[in-house]
Amino acid sequence: MGSSIGIIGVGNPLRKDDGIGIPVREQKKIFRLHERGSNAEEARKVGTGLGLYLAKTIVKKHKGTIEVESKGIGKGSAFTIALPRE
């Protein structure tokens, strides 16, 4: 993709938390429309499964990438967005 910029420095997460985390096996699919982590549903966390889908759609329109990193349930999540400089 060439050079890119991160929202908060290259390679640093845009958003990092210590929340419920995302099961490793589900991390690739959480950016799909209406997709939610199974543990979010089990914890009765309210959501529509639209937020990460919309984020990915917007980032993709700008030829960028969005990635998630989570070591699993109960270990939080970190999201990184990279956008091309041009």
N, C-alpha and C positions, 0 to 999 in steps of 0.2 A: 504494500500500500504506500510505500514511501515514508517520508517523515510524518509524524503525527504529534498532536499535543494532547495531554490529559487535561481534564477539567481542573484538577488540583495536582499539577506536576505530572510528568510522564511516569506511568507505572504506579502511581499512588491511587488508592481507592477514592472515588467520589463520595461514596457513602459506606460507612462501616458501622456495624452495631454488634451488640452482644445478646441479641434476641434468640428466638427459637431455632434459628439456623434453617438450612435446607438440606434434606437428605441427598447424599452424593448422587445416587441413582436418578434423582429427579432434576438435577441442576440444568441439564440441557433443554428440558422441556418447559421450564417456568416462564420463558419468554413467549410462549404460544398463547393465543387468544383464549381467555377464560380458564387458563391453567393455574392451579394453586398447589402448593406443596401439601402432601397428605398430612403432615404434622400441623399445618395451619388449620386445616379443617378439623382435625382431631382436637386441637386446642380451642376450637370454636372462635377463632379469630375471624372477624368480619372482613370480607373482601369480595371483589367481583372478578379478579383475574384479568383486569384490564391495564393496570398501572405499568407493569413490566413490558407487556405487549406494546403499549403506546410508546414507552421509552425506546424500545428497540426499533419500532417503526420510524420514529423521528430521527434517531441516530443513523439508521440505515439510509434514510433519504439524504443525509449529509455525508454519505459514504464513510461513515465511521463504524466503530464496533462497540459493543457493550458486553461485558463479561461479569460473571459472578464467581466468587470463591467462598466456599463454606466447608468447614471440616465436618459438617454434619449436624444432626439434631442437637440443639442446646448450645451450639458453639458459635452462634452469630453468622453474619454474612458480610461480604465486602463487594461492592459494585464498582467497576472501572469502566469509564467511557474514554475512547480515543477518537479524535477527529482529525482529518487531514488538514494540513496548514493551508492548502490551496482551495 
